[in-house]
Structure formats: structure tokens, C-alpha cells
């Protein structure tokens, strides 16, 4: 019995080792990340409020970070505070967004993949806080 189990585990390991994991699709900042950050983060992290010293309106400001330092480490989502705070439960005082439902899993995965892929952010692309949206934007 142990030999059969060992053989089955060995075969499974060999199969999964040979499988090629497809990399995630490239994340587009303008069509995917920008709307997510605008709707889930910019209510608090923009020029009118700058919660925790963090303004996410421009690439330069976002890369500068806030009171806790850099929040986006291109290529390293698990070292990026922007991603790490999404993984905290709502009972944590630093969990973001600070709502009981938190960030949707798809949104968190999107930010993970974007950061993992280098956190590309077109230089002249500014995020617009919800407070400044016009009917045309929404």
C-alpha cells in the first residue's frame, strides 16, 4: 500500500513539475488598475485627504509612498504595502479598504499581478478621486 501511494505521489509530482504554468495576462494600468484604484483607494488617498500621508493620484506620488514608506515595490507584491494591506482581515486597523467587505479577490489579484509585472504606470496618467468625477466619468 505504501509503495502504491509513493508511486502515485511520485507520478503526480513529476506531472506537475513538467506542466508549464502560464504567466498571468499582462495587466493594463489604464483600463484595469486605474479604475480599481480610483474606486477603492482614492476616496482617502488623494490631495484633499492624504490619509496616512499617501497620495495615489500620480505615479510619482504613489511611488513616493506615505508615512510607512514606499507602498509599491515593482516586481515584489508581497513586499508592497499596497498589496499587503488588502490581505488583512477587516478587524485589522490597517486593513484596506477600511470596509467590512474589503477588496474583492479579483481586485487584489489584479494588483498583485500588476505589481509583479513591474507596476507600469504611464507617466502622464493621473487618477481622479471619486469626489471629482463628473457624470461623464461614472
C-alpha positions as CSV (number, residue, x, y, z in Angstrom):
1,X,0.0,0.0,0.0
2,X,2.8,2.4,0.9
3,X,4.6,1.6,-2.4
4,X,1.4,2.4,-4.4
5,X,0.9,5.7,-2.5
6,X,4.6,6.6,-3.0
7,X,4.4,5.7,-6.7
8,X,1.2,7.8,-7.2
9,X,2.8,10.8,-5.4
10,X,5.9,10.5,-7.4
11,X,3.9,10.4,-10.7
12,X,1.8,13.4,-9.6
13,X,5.0,15.3,-8.6
14,X,6.6,14.5,-12.0
15,X,3.4,15.5,-13.8
16,X,3.1,18.9,-12.0
17,X,6.8,19.6,-12.4
18,X,6.5,19.1,-16.1
19,X,3.4,21.3,-16.5
20,X,4.2,24.7,-17.7
21,X,2.4,27.3,-15.7
22,X,1.1,30.1,-17.9
23,X,2.1,33.5,-16.7
24,X,-0.9,35.8,-16.0
25,X,-2.0,38.0,-18.8
26,X,-0.3,41.4,-18.9
27,X,-2.2,43.9,-16.7
28,X,-3.1,47.2,-18.4
29,X,-2.8,50.1,-16.0
30,X,-5.2,52.5,-17.7
31,X,-8.1,50.0,-18.3
32,X,-7.7,47.8,-15.2
33,X,-5.6,49.2,-12.4
34,X,-6.6,52.9,-12.7
35,X,-10.4,52.3,-12.3
36,X,-9.7,49.9,-9.4
37,X,-7.5,52.4,-7.5
38,X,-9.9,55.2,-8.3
39,X,-13.0,53.4,-6.9
40,X,-11.4,51.6,-4.0
41,X,-8.4,53.8,-2.8
42,X,-8.7,57.3,-4.0
43,X,-11.6,58.4,-1.8
44,X,-9.0,58.7,1.0
45,X,-5.6,58.7,-0.7
46,X,-5.6,61.9,-2.7
47,X,-4.8,65.6,-2.4
48,X,-7.8,66.6,-0.3
49,X,-7.2,63.9,2.4
50,X,-3.9,62.2,2.0
51,X,-4.7,59.6,4.7
52,X,-1.5,58.1,6.2
53,X,0.5,60.6,4.1
54,X,-0.3,58.6,0.9
55,X,-1.5,60.2,-2.3
56,X,-2.1,57.8,-5.1
57,X,-3.1,60.3,-7.8
58,X,0.1,60.2,-9.8
59,X,2.9,57.6,-10.4
60,X,5.4,59.9,-8.8
61,X,3.3,60.4,-5.6
62,X,2.3,56.7,-5.4
63,X,5.9,55.6,-5.7
64,X,7.0,58.1,-3.1
65,X,4.7,56.3,-0.6
66,X,3.3,57.6,2.7
67,X,4.2,57.7,6.3
68,X,5.0,54.0,6.3
69,X,7.4,54.4,3.3
70,X,7.1,53.0,-0.2
71,X,3.8,51.2,-0.8
72,X,4.6,49.8,-4.3
73,X,7.8,47.8,-4.8
74,X,7.7,46.9,-8.6
75,X,8.2,43.2,-9.0
76,X,7.5,42.4,-5.4
77,X,3.8,42.4,-4.4
78,X,4.4,40.6,-1.1
79,X,6.8,43.4,-0.1
80,X,4.4,46.1,-1.3
81,X,2.2,47.6,1.4
82,X,-0.4,48.5,-1.2
83,X,-1.0,44.8,-1.8
84,X,-0.2,43.5,1.8
85,X,-3.0,45.6,3.4
86,X,-5.5,44.0,1.1
87,X,-4.8,40.6,2.7
88,X,-5.6,41.7,6.2
89,X,-9.0,41.0,7.7
90,X,-11.3,43.9,8.3
91,X,-10.7,43.6,12.1
92,X,-7.2,44.9,11.5
93,X,-7.0,48.7,11.9
94,X,-4.7,49.0,8.9
95,X,-6.7,46.8,6.5
96,X,-7.6,48.5,3.3
97,X,-10.0,49.4,2.0
98,X,-11.4,50.0,5.5
99,X,-14.8,48.4,4.9
100,X,-16.1,45.1,6.2
101,X,-16.1,43.6,2.7
102,X,-12.5,44.7,1.9
103,X,-11.2,44.3,-1.6
104,X,-12.7,41.8,-3.9
105,X,-10.4,38.8,-4.6
106,X,-10.2,39.6,-8.3
107,X,-9.1,43.2,-7.5
108,X,-6.4,42.0,-5.1
109,X,-5.2,39.5,-7.7
110,X,-5.1,42.2,-10.3
111,X,-3.0,44.5,-8.1
112,X,-0.7,41.5,-7.2
113,X,-0.2,40.7,-10.9
114,X,0.3,44.4,-11.8
115,X,3.0,44.9,-9.2
116,X,4.6,41.5,-10.0
117,X,4.8,42.6,-13.7
118,X,6.7,45.8,-12.7
119,X,3.9,48.2,-11.7
120,X,4.0,50.0,-15.1
121,X,2.1,53.3,-14.8
122,X,2.1,55.7,-17.8
123,X,3.9,58.9,-16.7
124,X,1.2,61.4,-17.6
125,X,-1.7,59.3,-16.3
126,X,-3.4,60.9,-13.3
127,X,-6.0,59.1,-11.2
128,X,-9.2,61.1,-10.5
129,X,-10.7,61.0,-7.0
130,X,-14.4,60.0,-6.9
131,X,-15.1,63.4,-5.4
132,X,-14.1,65.0,-8.7
133,X,-15.9,62.6,-11.0
134,X,-18.3,64.1,-13.4
135,X,-21.4,62.3,-14.8
136,X,-19.3,61.5,-17.9
137,X,-16.7,59.6,-15.8
138,X,-19.1,57.4,-13.8
